Amino acid sequence: MGDNERLSEKVLPNGDSYVGNFEGLVAHGMGKYTWSDGSVYEGEWEDGKMTGRGRISWLSGATYEGEFSGGYLHGSGTFTGLDGSIYEGSWRMNIQHGMGRKTYSNSDVYEGSWKEGVQEGSGRYAWSNGNTYIGNWKSGNMCGKGVMRWQNGDVFSGFWLDGLKHGSGVYIFADGGYYFGTWSRGLKDGHGTFFPPGSKLPHLTSWCDSVGHNKCSRSFLRHSASSNLEEFRVAKSSLKSTFMERWPISAFLRSSGRISHRATSLDWDWRLGGSAREVPLQEKSNTLPCSFIRELHEQDSSIDVYEREYMQGILISEKIQSEAPALPSKCERHKKQYTKAAKRPGETIIRGHRSYYLMLSLQLGIRYTVGKITPVPMREVRSSDFGPRARIRTYFPRKGSQFTPPHYSIDFFWKDYCPMVFRNLREMFKIDAADYMMSICGGEGLRELSSPGKSGSIFYLSKDERFVIKTLRKSELKVLLKMLPNYYNHVGAYDNTLITKFFGVHRITLESGRTVRFVVMGNMFCTELRIHQRYDLKGSSQGRCTNKCQIDENTTLKDLDLSYVFHLEKSWRDSLFKQISLDCMFLESQCIIDYSLLLGLHFRAPEHLKALAEKEGMLQNHTSSMEADGEIMIPSKGLLLVTHEPGFVSTMQGSHVRGSTLRASAAGDEEVDLLLPGTGRLRVQLGVNMPAQANQKVVLDEADSMGVELVEAYDVVLYLGIIDILQDYNMKKKIEHAYKSLQFDPLAISAVEPKLYSKRFINFLEKVFPEQT
C-alpha cells in the first residue's frame, strides 16, 4: 500500500457503500463497491474508477469477470448472462468487440470476430441442431463468402447477404447431386447447372478459387457430406445477444456511479421467400471458370446434366444436356449467362476511368459543403438564400490551402448553389447529413450509368444506390434555380409529392476549362425488391417505343411498350391522381414540359408463373369460369397487407420517401405494411411499395377460336415518381412543335404547350391505372 493509500469504508447517502483503499478522497487500489440494489463490484480501482481486474455481479444474476478500464468493461473478460449465455473474449467500452466466443442459452455457439456487440468479420456459428456456418459476417448476419452445412448433410458454399444466399454458389445435396448457379435473397435466380447424383465431379478447388473462397472454405466443403433439399428453410433462431449499455462510473465520492445491465434480443431469420434486387458481392464470382468446366467435360461427358433458369425460386426453363458441347462455346455461353444474371447497372469508377478525377472532385466538394453548412443553426430560408449571392465558389488546389484540405484529384474550382435551401430540403426529406456524405463520399466509388434518354446527361449512382447524380445542361440549371423558390414551397406543402427530390446543385470547373454541373436526386428504385421492369411514361406516342433487340432487365421501356394496366385500391388511386394533378398544376405554372412518370415493377414470381402455367387448364374449363363479357380471368393470389407497425419495418429513410403511410379499407382503414415472406415488411406509401394487380390481355389462337379474351393477372409492387422536370417550353421547343406538327399528329408529339401536356399526361395515366368497376 502506498504512503497516501488507506483502507476505509464509506456509506453514501443513496445507500451505496465502498470498502477498500483510498488515495485522497477517491477509491484507489483494491476495493469492494456495493450498490443499494444489491449489485457488487470487487476488484481494482484507479482514481475513483474501476480499472484493472475485477468481478461484478448484478442482482439479476448476471456476472462479469475480467478487465476494466476507466469504469468500463474493457479488455478481456467473461460475461455470464441472466439467461445462462456465456461470452468469453474481448470487450471495448462495455461492448463485445474483437475476438470472442459466445455460448447461447439454447446451446448455440459462435466463435469469431465481434464489432460493436454483434458478429462482424470471420466466424463460426454452430446451431444446437447440428447446422454449422463458417465464413464472413456483417452486422450480426451471414454476409460475404461462407459455407453452410446442414444437419441432414446438405452444403452450400458461396455468397451470402443478410443471412440469405445471395450471389454465386454451389449447393451440394446429401444424395450426391450438385447445383451451380446464382441466388437472390435466398432463392435461385438466373441460370445454373444441376448435376444429378452419380455425376463424376472434379475437386471443387477451381470453383472455390473462382469465387474467392479461402482454404478454410474449400477444406470444409471437401469434408462435407452432401441431400435432396432444393428448397430449404433454416429454422428461426432467437439468439439473445446480451451486452451492457455504455455506463461511465463518475469519480468516486463526487457522485455515485450506477451500473445498468440491459439484455438486448437479436432475432435472426433465415427464411426463403420473395426476391430482392440483385446486389452481388463480387461480380466476377458469377462466371464459372473455363478451367472448371473443362474438368467437368474431361471427367464424364455421357451423363445427363441440366441447364436450368430460375426466377425467384421458380424453375422457368430446363434443358437436358446429354453430351457436353464443344468446350469454347460452352465457356462462352456460361460466361454470358452468369454475367447477365448478376448484372448491376452502371460501371464502377476506379483509378484510370475517364471520370475518376471528376468523381474525386465531386466527392470532395460535397463533403466540404455539407460539413460546412450542417453545424449552422437551422432557420427559415429567406429570399436572399435563393439569389445570385447564395452561391459559394471555392478553389481546391491539390496541395491544399488555408480553407481546403490536400487531396488526390487535380486542381479545380467548386461552386455550391443555394446551400442553405438545399440543407433545409435535406432536413425536410429526412436525409441525415452523415448518411448523405457517407453514401456519396464514402470509400467506395460511384457507378456511372449510361443515359436512358436523348439529353446526353451522364448519371452516377451512389454506392448504396440511394442517390442519383445527374449532369445538367446550362439551360437546365437556369430552369432549376428559377423554379427553386416555388419548388421549395410545393414540396414543403405536399408531403406526398411525386416530383423528383433534389438534395443539392453544384458545379465543377477543371483547370482545363471544362465545366460540369450536377444535381443530386433521390433514387426512386432504391428498394430491397428487385425491379424487373421499368417504364418512362410521357403520354405521347411519337417515337415512344424501344428497339426489342436492345432490351434487357436494366432497359427503361416507353409508352408503347407497356402492355399492362394496374388496379389499385380505390382510395389509393384517388390519392395518387389527386397528387399527380397537384404536381402537374405546379409544373404547368412553371411552363415545364417533357416530364414523365418513372414506373418500376416488381413481380411476385410464384403467382406470376402460376398464372402462365394455368393458362391451358383455364382454357379447357372456360365454360365454367367465363365471365359475362366473354373474358377469362386468370387470378392472382393477392399480396398480404398487415396493420402498420413502425418497429417492424426498416428504419432506413429512403431517399425517395417522405409521405405518410397509406391506409387500406381491407385493414379497417388503418395504416398498412406490405408483408412479403422471406423478404421483409415494407411500409406502403404513395409511389413506394404500392401493391397492385397488373392485368395483361393475352392473344392465343385457341382462345381466339373460342371467342374468348384471356386476361392474366399478376401481383406486382409499384414504385413511381415524376422525373425530368427541368425542360421549359422555350422558343426551341416551340419551333420543334411547329416543325414536327407538319410531319406527325400534333397531339402525338412530346413538344406541346404546358397546359395540353399536363392534360394529356393525366389522361394517359388514367388509362394505365383505370378505375375498377
C-alpha positions in Angstrom: 0.0 0.0 0.0 1.4 3.4 -1.0 2.1 6.2 1.6 -1.1 8.0 0.7 -3.3 5.0 0.5 -5.5 4.0 3.4 -8.2 1.3 4.0 -11.6 2.7 4.8 -15.3 2.2 4.5 -17.7 4.8 3.1 -21.5 4.8 3.0 -23.1 7.2 0.5 -26.5 9.0 1.2 -28.2 6.9 -1.6 -27.4 3.6 0.2 -24.3 2.6 -1.9 -21.2 1.7 0.0 -17.5 1.2 -0.6 -14.9 -0.7 1.4 -11.3 -0.6 0.3 -8.3 1.6 -0.4 -8.4 5.3 -0.9 -5.9 7.8 -2.3 -7.0 11.1 -1.0 -10.8 11.2 -1.4 -11.1 8.8 -4.3 -11.0 5.0 -4.5 -7.6 3.7 -5.5 -6.3 0.1 -5.2 -8.4 -2.9 -4.2 -11.9 -2.3 -3.1 -15.5 -3.5 -3.0 -18.4 -1.4 -4.1 -22.0 -2.4 -3.3 -25.0 -0.7 -4.9 -28.2 -0.2 -3.0 -29.9 -2.6 -5.4 -27.5 -5.5 -4.4 -25.1 -5.3 -7.3 -21.5 -5.7 -6.3 -18.1 -4.9 -7.8 -14.9 -6.3 -6.2 -11.5 -5.6 -7.7 -9.0 -2.9 -8.7 -9.7 0.9 -8.7 -7.7 3.8 -10.1 -8.5 7.4 -9.5 -12.1 6.6 -8.5 -12.8 4.4 -11.4 -12.9 0.6 -11.9 -9.6 -0.1 -13.6 -7.7 -3.4 -13.7 -9.0 -6.8 -13.0 -12.3 -7.3 -11.1 -15.6 -9.1 -10.8 -19.1 -7.5 -11.0 -22.3 -9.3 -10.2 -25.8 -7.9 -10.8 -28.9 -8.6 -8.7 -30.4 -10.2 -11.8 -27.8 -13.0 -11.6 -25.6 -11.7 -14.5 -21.8 -11.6 -13.8 -18.7 -10.3 -15.5 -15.1 -11.2 -14.5 -12.2 -9.8 -16.3 -10.5 -6.5 -17.2 -11.9 -3.0 -16.6 -10.7 0.4 -17.7 -12.0 3.9 -16.7 -15.2 2.4 -15.4 -15.9 0.3 -18.5 -15.7 -3.4 -19.3 -12.6 -3.1 -21.4 -10.1 -5.8 -22.4 -10.7 -9.5 -22.0 -13.3 -11.0 -19.8 -16.1 -13.4 -19.3 -19.8 -12.4 -19.1 -22.5 -14.7 -17.9 -26.0 -13.5 -18.7 -29.1 -14.0 -16.7 -30.4 -16.4 -19.4 -27.3 -18.6 -18.9 -25.4 -17.5 -22.0 -21.7 -17.1 -21.6 -19.4 -14.8 -23.6 -15.6 -15.1 -23.3 -13.5 -12.7 -25.2 -12.6 -9.1 -25.9 -14.5 -6.0 -24.8 -14.4 -2.3 -25.7 -16.3 0.3 -23.7 -18.9 -2.3 -22.4 -19.4 -3.8 -25.8 -18.2 -7.1 -27.2 -15.5 -6.1 -29.7 -12.7 -8.2 -31.0 -12.3 -12.0 -30.9 -14.7 -13.9 -28.7 -16.8 -17.0 -28.1 -20.4 -17.0 -27.0 -22.4 -19.9 -25.9 -26.1 -19.1 -26.0 -28.8 -20.3 -23.6 -30.1 -22.7 -26.4 -26.6 -24.2 -26.7 -25.8 -22.5 -30.0 -22.2 -21.4 -30.2 -20.5 -18.6 -32.1 -16.7 -18.2 -32.2 -15.1 -15.5 -34.1 -14.9 -11.7 -34.6 -17.2 -9.2 -33.0 -17.7 -5.5 -33.7 -19.8 -3.1 -31.5 -21.7 -6.0 -29.9 -22.5 -8.1 -33.0 -20.8 -10.6 -35.1 -18.7 -9.0 -37.8 -15.7 -10.4 -39.7 -14.8 -14.1 -39.9 -16.5 -16.6 -37.6 -18.1 -20.0 -37.0 -21.6 -20.5 -35.8 -22.8 -23.9 -34.7 -26.5 -24.4 -34.0 -27.6 -26.9 -31.4 -29.5 -28.8 -34.1 -26.2 -29.6 -35.9 -26.2 -26.9 -38.5 -22.9 -25.1 -39.0 -21.8 -22.0 -40.8 -18.1 -20.9 -41.4 -17.5 -17.6 -43.1 -17.9 -13.9 -43.1 -20.4 -11.9 -41.0 -21.6 -8.3 -41.1 -23.9 -6.5 -38.6 -24.8 -9.8 -37.0 -25.8 -11.6 -40.2 -24.0 -14.0 -42.5 -22.7 -11.8 -45.2 -20.0 -12.3 -47.8 -18.2 -15.6 -48.5 -19.2 -18.6 -46.4 -20.1 -22.3 -46.2 -23.2 -23.6 -44.5 -23.6 -27.3 -43.6 -27.0 -28.6 -42.5 -27.5 -31.4 -40.1 -29.0 -33.5 -42.9 -25.8 -33.4 -44.9 -26.7 -30.6 -47.4 -24.0 -28.0 -48.0 -24.0 -24.5 -49.6 -20.7 -22.8 -50.4 -20.9 -19.3 -51.9 -22.0 -15.8 -51.2 -24.5 -14.5 -48.5 -26.3 -11.3 -47.8 -28.2 -10.5 -44.6 -28.4 -14.2 -43.7 -29.6 -15.3 -47.1 -27.8 -17.0 -50.1 -27.1 -14.1 -52.5 -24.8 -14.2 -55.5 -23.0 -17.2 -56.9 -22.6 -20.6 -55.2 -22.7 -24.3 -55.2 -25.4 -26.3 -53.4 -24.4 -29.9 -52.7 -27.2 -32.3 -51.8 -26.7 -35.2 -49.4 -27.6 -37.7 -52.1 -24.6 -36.5 -54.2 -26.3 -34.0 -56.5 -24.8 -30.6 -57.2 -26.3 -27.3 -58.3 -24.0 -24.5 -59.5 -25.8 -21.2 -60.0 -26.8 -17.8 -58.6 -29.2 -16.9 -55.8 -31.0 -13.7 -54.9 -32.2 -13.2 -51.4 -32.2 -16.9 -50.6 -33.9 -18.0 -53.9 -32.4 -19.5 -57.0 -32.4 -16.6 -59.6 -30.9 -16.8 -63.0 -29.1 -19.5 -64.9 -27.4 -22.6 -63.3 -26.4 -26.2 -63.9 -27.6 -29.2 -62.0 -25.6 -32.4 -61.8 -27.7 -35.4 -60.6 -26.4 -37.9 -58.1 -23.7 -40.1 -59.6 -22.2 -37.4 -61.8 -18.4 -37.6 -61.7 -17.2 -34.3 -60.5 -13.7 -32.9 -60.1 -12.3 -31.4 -57.0 -14.0 -28.1 -56.2 -10.8 -26.2 -56.0 -11.2 -24.5 -59.4 -14.7 -23.3 -58.5 -13.7 -22.1 -55.0 -10.8 -20.2 -56.4 -13.0 -18.5 -59.0 -15.4 -17.1 -56.3 -12.6 -16.2 -53.9 -13.1 -18.8 -51.2 -10.3 -19.3 -48.8 -8.6 -22.6 -47.9 -10.8 -23.0 -44.9 -14.0 -22.9 -47.0 -12.5 -25.5 -49.5 -11.4 -27.8 -46.7 -14.8 -27.6 -45.1 -16.5 -28.3 -48.4 -14.3 -31.3 -49.2 -15.1 -32.9 -45.9 -18.8 -32.2 -46.0 -21.3 -34.8 -46.8 -23.7 -33.7 -49.3 -29.4 -34.3 -49.6 -32.4 -33.9 -51.6 -33.4 -30.5 -50.2 -33.6 -28.0 -53.0 -35.9 -25.6 -51.1 -34.8 -25.4 -47.6 -35.6 -23.4 -44.5 -33.3 -22.8 -41.6 -35.4 -22.6 -38.5 -35.6 -19.2 -36.9 -33.0 -18.9 -34.2 -33.7 -16.4 -31.4 -30.2 -15.5 -30.4 -30.0 -13.4 -27.3 -27.1 -11.1 -27.8 -26.6 -9.8 -24.3 -24.4 -6.9 -23.6 -24.2 -3.9 -21.4 -25.1 -0.4 -22.5 -22.3 2.1 -22.0 -22.1 3.4 -18.5 -19.2 5.5 -17.1 -18.6 5.5 -13.4 -18.2 9.0 -12.1 -15.3 9.8 -9.9 -16.0 8.2 -6.5 -17.4 10.4 -3.8 -18.3 13.1 -6.3 -21.4 11.3 -7.4 -22.4 7.7 -7.1 -21.9 5.6 -10.1 -24.6 3.1 -11.1 -24.0 0.2 -13.5 -27.0 -0.9 -15.5 -27.5 -4.1 -17.4 -29.8 -4.4 -20.3 -30.4 -7.6 -22.3 -31.0 -7.0 -25.9 -32.7 -9.6 -28.1 -31.3 -10.1 -31.5 -33.6 -12.3 -33.6 -32.2 -13.6 -36.9 -34.5 -15.0 -39.5 -33.0 -17.0 -42.4 -36.1 -17.6 -44.5 -36.9 -18.2 -48.1 -39.4 -16.2 -50.0 -39.7 -13.3 -52.3 -36.8 -11.9 -54.4 -35.0 -8.7 -53.8 -33.0 -6.5 -56.2 -29.8 -8.3 -57.0 -26.7 -6.9 -55.3 -23.9 -9.4 -56.0 -21.0 -9.0 -53.6 -18.4 -9.8 -56.3 -19.3 -9.6 -60.0 -16.6 -11.8 -61.2 -17.9 -14.6 -59.0 -20.9 -15.1 -61.2 -18.9 -16.7 -64.0 -17.9 -20.3 -63.8 -14.3 -20.6 -64.9 -13.5 -22.4 -68.2 -10.9 -24.4 -66.3 -13.6 -25.8 -64.0 -15.9 -26.6 -66.9 -13.1 -28.3 -68.7 -12.6 -30.6 -65.7 -16.2 -31.5 -65.8 -16.0 -32.1 -69.5 -13.0 -34.3 -69.2 -14.3 -36.4 -66.4 -17.7 -37.5 -67.8 -19.5 -36.3 -70.9 -22.0 -39.1 -71.1 -24.2 -38.4 -68.0 -27.1 -36.0 -68.3 -26.8 -32.6 -66.8 -29.5 -30.0 -66.6 -29.1 -26.3 -67.6 -31.8 -24.5 -65.7 -33.1 -21.0 -65.4 -34.9 -19.8 -62.2 -36.9 -16.7 -61.4 -37.3 -16.0 -57.7 -37.0 -19.7 -56.8 -39.4 -20.9 -59.6 -38.0 -23.1 -62.3 -39.0 -21.5 -65.6 -36.9 -23.4 -68.1 -34.7 -26.6 -68.2 -32.6 -28.2 -70.9 -31.1 -31.7 -70.7 -27.5 -31.7 -71.9 -26.6 -35.3 -72.6 -23.2 -34.5 -74.0 -21.1 -31.5 -73.3 -20.9 -29.3 -76.4 -17.6 -28.0 -77.8 -15.7 -26.5 -75.0 -15.2 -23.0 -76.3 -18.9 -22.3 -77.0 -19.8 -23.8 -73.6 -17.4 -21.5 -71.8 -18.7 -18.5 -73.8 -22.3 -19.5 -73.0 -21.7 -19.9 -69.3 -19.8 -16.7 -69.1 -22.6 -14.8 -70.9 -25.4 -16.4 -68.8 -23.8 -15.9 -65.4 -22.6 -12.4 -66.1 -26.0 -11.4 -67.2 -27.7 -13.0 -64.2 -25.7 -10.9 -61.9 -25.6 -7.7 -63.9 -25.6 -4.5 -61.9 -26.5 -1.2 -63.6 -23.5 1.0 -64.4 -19.7 0.9 -64.4 -17.8 1.3 -61.2 -15.4 4.3 -61.4 -11.9 3.3 -60.4 -8.5 4.8 -61.0 -7.9 5.1 -64.7 -11.6 5.6 -65.5 -12.4 8.7 -67.6 -14.5 10.1 -64.8 -12.2 9.2 -61.9 -10.9 12.8 -61.1 -14.3 14.2 -61.7 -15.7 11.8 -59.1 -13.0 12.7 -56.6 -13.6 16.4 -57.1 -17.4 15.9 -56.7 -17.0 13.8 -53.5 -14.5 16.3 -52.0 -16.8 19.3 -52.8 -19.9 17.7 -51.3 -18.0 16.6 -48.2 -16.7 20.1 -47.8 -20.0 21.8 -48.5 -22.2 19.6 -46.3 -19.7 19.5 -43.5 -19.5 23.3 -43.5 -23.3 24.0 -43.6 -24.5 21.3 -41.2 -23.2 22.9 -38.0 -25.0 26.2 -38.9 -28.2 26.5 -36.8 -31.4 25.7 -38.6 -33.5 28.7 -39.7 -36.2 29.6 -42.2 -35.0 30.3 -45.7 -35.0 33.9 -46.8 -35.4 35.3 -50.3 -31.6 36.1 -50.3 -30.9 32.3 -49.9 -32.2 31.8 -53.5 -30.5 34.8 -55.0 -27.3 35.2 -57.0 -25.2 35.8 -53.9 -26.3 32.5 -52.4 -23.5 30.8 -54.4 -20.3 29.8 -52.8 -17.2 29.5 -55.0 -14.1 27.7 -53.6 -10.7 26.8 -55.1 -9.4 23.4 -54.3 -5.6 23.2 -55.1 -4.2 19.7 -55.0 -1.8 20.7 -52.2 -4.5 22.2 -50.1 -4.9 25.8 -48.9 -5.9 27.8 -45.8 -9.5 26.8 -46.3 -9.3 23.4 -48.1 -7.6 20.1 -47.4 -5.0 18.5 -49.7 -6.4 15.9 -52.0 -5.6 13.3 -54.7 -7.7 14.9 -57.5 -6.5 17.7 -59.8 -6.9 21.4 -59.1 -10.5 22.5 -59.5 -13.0 25.3 -58.7 -16.2 24.3 -56.8 -19.4 26.2 -56.8 -22.3 25.4 -54.5 -25.7 26.8 -55.3 -28.1 27.9 -52.6 -26.5 25.8 -49.8 -29.0 26.8 -47.1 -32.0 26.0 -49.2 -30.7 22.5 -50.0 -29.7 22.0 -46.4 -33.3 22.6 -45.4 -34.6 20.4 -48.2 -32.4 17.5 -47.0 -33.8 18.1 -43.5 -37.4 18.3 -44.9 -36.8 15.0 -46.8 -35.4 13.4 -43.6 -31.9 12.8 -45.0 -29.3 12.6 -42.4 -26.2 14.7 -43.2 -23.7 12.0 -42.1 -25.6 9.3 -44.1 -25.7 11.6 -47.1 -21.9 12.2 -47.1 -21.1 8.5 -46.4 -23.4 7.3 -49.3 -21.8 9.7 -51.9 -18.4 10.3 -50.5 -17.6 7.0 -48.7 -14.5 4.9 -49.5 -16.1 3.1 -52.5 -16.5 4.7 -55.9 -19.7 5.8 -57.6 -21.1 3.9 -60.6 -21.5 5.6 -63.9 -24.7 4.9 -65.8 -25.4 5.4 -69.5 -28.1 7.9 -70.3 -31.5 6.3 -70.9 -32.8 9.4 -72.7 -31.9 11.8 -75.5 -30.5 14.5 -73.3 -27.0 13.1 -73.2 -26.8 13.5 -69.5 -24.5 11.2 -67.5 -25.8 9.6 -64.4 -23.8 8.5 -61.3 -25.2 6.1 -58.7 -24.0 6.2 -55.1 -22.5 3.0 -53.6 -25.7 2.2 -51.6 -27.9 3.2 -54.6 -29.8 5.8 -52.5 -28.8 8.8 -54.6 -28.5 9.5 -58.3 -26.2 12.3 -59.5 -27.1 13.7 -62.9 -25.1 16.1 -65.1 -27.1 19.2 -66.2 -27.0 21.4 -69.2 -26.6 25.1 -68.5 -30.2 25.7 -69.6 -31.5 23.1 -67.1 -29.5 24.7 -64.3 -31.1 28.0 -65.1 -34.6 26.4 -65.0 -33.9 24.7 -61.7 -32.6 27.9 -60.0 -35.5 29.9 -61.4 -38.2 27.5 -60.1 -36.4 26.7 -56.8 -38.4 29.1 -54.6 -41.7 27.7 -55.9 -40.3 24.1 -55.8 -39.3 24.6 -52.1 -42.8 25.8 -51.3 -44.5 23.0 -53.2 -42.6 20.1 -51.7 -43.0 21.7 -48.3 -46.8 21.9 -48.7 -47.3 18.4 -50.0 -45.6 15.5 -48.2 -46.8 13.0 -50.8 -45.5 14.9 -53.8 -44.3 12.5 -56.6 -41.9 15.1 -58.0 -38.2 14.4 -58.0 -36.5 15.2 -54.8 -33.4 17.5 -55.2 -30.7 17.4 -52.5 -28.0 19.7 -53.9 -26.8 21.5 -57.0 -23.1 22.0 -57.7 -20.6 23.0 -60.4 -17.0 21.8 -61.0 -14.6 23.8 -63.2 -11.4 22.0 -64.0 -8.1 23.7 -64.9 -8.6 22.7 -68.5 -11.6 24.9 -68.5 -14.1 22.1 -68.7 -17.3 22.8 -66.6 -19.6 20.2 -65.3 -22.9 20.9 -63.5 -24.5 18.3 -61.2 -27.8 17.8 -59.3 -28.1 15.2 -56.6 -31.5 13.4 -56.5 -33.2 10.5 -54.8 -33.2 7.1 -56.5 -36.8 6.0 -56.8 -35.7 2.4 -57.3 -33.7 2.2 -54.1 -35.6 -0.8 -52.6 -35.0 -4.2 -51.1 -37.0 -5.7 -54.0 -35.7 -6.4 -57.5 -37.1 -4.1 -60.2 -38.0 -6.5 -63.0 -39.3 -3.9 -65.5 -39.1 -0.1 -65.6 -41.0 2.4 -67.8 -40.7 6.1 -68.7 -44.2 7.3 -69.5 -45.0 10.7 -71.0 -48.4 10.2 -72.6 -47.2 10.8 -76.1 -46.8 8.2 -78.8 -44.4 9.6 -81.4 -41.1 7.7 -81.0 -42.2 6.2 -77.7 -41.1 2.6 -78.3 -37.9 0.6 -77.6 -35.9 -1.5 -80.0 -36.7 -5.0 -79.0 -33.1 -6.2 -79.7 -31.7 -3.8 -77.1 -34.0 -4.7 -74.2 -32.5 -6.3 -71.0 -33.5 -6.1 -67.3 -32.0 -2.6 -66.9 -33.6 -1.1 -70.0 -36.1 1.7 -69.4 -39.1 1.0 -71.6 -41.6 3.6 -73.0 -45.3 4.2 -73.5 -45.9 1.9 -76.4 -44.0 -0.9 -74.8 -46.4 -1.0 -71.8 -48.9 -3.9 -72.1 -50.3 -3.8 -68.6 -53.0 -1.9 -66.7 -52.7 -1.6 -63.0 -55.6 -1.9 -60.5 -55.1 -0.2 -57.1 -57.3 0.0 -54.1 -59.8 2.8 -54.8 -58.6 5.1 -52.0 -55.0 4.7 -53.2 -56.0 5.5 -56.8 -57.8 8.6 -55.7 -54.8 9.8 -53.6 -52.5 9.0 -56.5 -54.4 11.1 -59.0 -55.0 13.9 -56.6 -51.3 14.2 -56.1 -50.5 13.8 -59.8 -52.9 16.7 -60.5 -51.4 18.9 -57.9 -47.9 18.2 -59.2 -48.9 18.8 -62.8 -50.5 22.1 -61.9 -47.2 23.2 -60.3 -45.2 22.1 -63.4 -47.7 23.8 -65.6 -47.3 27.0 -63.6 -43.6 26.8 -64.2 -44.1 26.2 -68.0 -42.4 22.8 -67.7 -43.0 20.0 -70.3 -41.3 16.7 -71.3 -41.6 15.3 -67.8 -42.6 11.7 -67.3 -43.8 9.1 -64.8 -41.0 6.7 -64.0 -42.6 3.4 -63.1 -40.9 0.3 -61.7 -42.5 -3.1 -61.4 -41.6 -5.9 -59.1 -43.4 -9.1 -60.0 -44.1 -11.7 -57.3 -42.8 -14.7 -59.2 -44.9 -17.6 -57.8 -48.2 -16.0 -58.7 -46.8 -14.6 -62.0 -45.6 -18.0 -63.2 -48.6 -19.9 -61.8 -50.8 -17.8 -64.0 -48.7 -18.7 -67.0 -48.8 -22.4 -66.1 -52.6 -22.4 -65.6 -53.5 -20.9 -69.0 -54.1 -24.2 -70.7 -56.1 -25.5 -67.8 -58.2 -22.4 -67.7 -58.9 -22.6 -71.4 -60.1 -26.2 -71.0 -62.5 -25.2 -68.3 -63.5 -21.9 -69.8 -67.2 -22.7 -69.8 -67.4 -22.7 -66.0 -65.1 -19.7 -65.5 -66.1 -17.4 -68.3 -67.4 -14.0 -67.2 -70.4 -12.3 -68.7 -68.3 -10.1 -71.1 -66.6 -13.2 -72.6 -63.3 -12.8 -70.7 -61.4 -15.4 -68.8 -59.6 -14.0 -65.8 -56.5 -15.9 -64.6 -56.5 -14.6 -61.0 -53.6 -13.6 -58.8 -53.3 -14.7 -55.2 -53.1 -11.2 -53.9 -50.5 -9.6 -51.7 -50.7 -9.6 -47.9 -51.3 -6.3 -46.1 -51.0 -6.0 -42.3 -51.5 -3.2 -39.9 -48.6 -0.8 -39.9 -46.2 -1.2 -37.0 -43.2 1.2 -37.1 -41.0 -1.1 -35.1 -41.2 -3.9 -37.6 -40.4 -2.0 -40.8 -37.0 -0.8 -42.0 -35.8 2.3 -40.1 -33.6 3.5 -43.0 -35.3 6.5 -44.6 -35.3 6.1 -48.3 -34.0 9.0 -50.5 -37.3 8.9 -52.3 -39.6 8.5 -49.3 -41.2 11.2 -47.2 -45.0 11.0 -47.2 -47.5 9.3 -44.8 -48.3 5.6 -44.7 -51.3 4.6 -46.8 -54.5 3.3 -45.3 -56.4 0.3 -46.7 -60.1 -0.5 -46.4 -59.2 -4.2 -46.1 -57.5 -3.4 -42.8 -60.3 -1.3 -41.4 -58.9 1.9 -42.9 -55.7 1.5 -40.8 -52.2 2.3 -42.0 -50.7 -0.8 -43.6 -47.4 -2.5 -44.3 -46.8 -5.0 -47.2 -45.7 -8.4 -45.9 -43.5 -10.4 -48.3 -42.5 -13.8 -46.9 -38.7 -14.1 -46.9 -38.1 -10.5 -47.9 -39.5 -8.4 -45.1 -42.1 -6.0 -44.1 -42.4 -2.8 -46.2 -44.1 0.4 -45.4 -46.7 1.3 -48.1 -46.6 4.9 -49.2 -47.8 6.8 -52.2 -45.4 5.7 -55.0 -43.4 3.4 -52.8 -44.0 -0.3 -52.1 -47.5 0.0 -53.5 -49.1 -3.4 -54.1 -51.3 -3.7 -57.2 -52.8 -6.1 -59.7 -51.3 -6.0 -63.2 -53.6 -7.2 -65.9 -52.4 -8.2 -69.4 -54.5 -9.4 -72.3 -53.1 -12.5 -73.9 -53.7 -13.4 -77.5 -53.8 -17.2 -78.1 -55.0 -18.9 -81.2 -57.1 -21.4 -79.2 -58.7 -18.6 -77.2 -59.5 -16.6 -80.4 -61.2 -19.5 -82.0 -63.5 -19.8 -79.0 -64.2 -16.1 -79.0 -62.6 -15.8 -75.6 -60.4 -13.0 -74.3 -57.8 -14.2 -71.9 -56.5 -11.9 -69.2 -53.6 -12.7 -67.0 -53.5 -11.1 -63.5 -50.1 -10.7 -61.8 -49.3 -9.4 -58.3 -46.9 -6.5 -58.5 -45.3 -4.0 -56.3 -45.1 -0.5 -57.8 -42.5 2.3 -57.5 -43.2 5.6 -59.2 -42.4 9.3 -59.4 -42.4 12.2 -61.8 -38.9 12.9 -63.3 -37.2 15.2 -65.9 -38.9 18.4 -64.7 -36.2 20.8 -65.9 -37.3 21.4 -69.5 -39.3 24.6 -70.0 -41.4 25.4 -73.1 -38.9 27.8 -74.6 -38.5 29.1 -78.1 -36.6 26.0 -79.2 -39.4 23.7 -78.1 -42.0 25.9 -79.8 -40.0 25.6 -83.1 -39.8 21.9 -82.5 -43.6 21.7 -82.0 -44.2 23.7 -85.2 -41.8 21.6 -87.3 -43.0 18.1 -86.1 -46.6 19.1 -86.4 -46.1 19.2 -90.1 -44.9 15.6 -90.1 -46.9 13.9 -87.3 -50.1 14.3 -85.4 -49.6 17.4 -83.2 -51.2 15.6 -80.3 -48.8 12.6 -80.5 -45.5 14.5 -80.2 -43.9 15.3 -76.9 -43.3 19.1 -77.5 -46.6 20.7 -76.8 -47.6 23.7 -74.7 -47.6 23.0 -70.9 -51.4 23.0 -70.3 -52.0 20.5 -73.1 -49.0 18.4 -72.0 -50.4 18.2 -68.4 -53.9 17.2 -69.6 -52.6 14.6 -72.0 -50.2 13.2 -69.3 -53.0 12.7 -66.8 -55.4 11.3 -69.3 -52.9 8.7 -70.4 -52.2 7.7 -66.8 -55.9 7.3 -66.1 -55.9 4.5 -68.7 -52.8 2.9 -67.2 -54.4 3.0 -63.7 -58.1 2.5 -64.6 -61.0 2.7 -62.1 -62.3 -0.7 -61.1 -65.9 -1.2 -62.0 
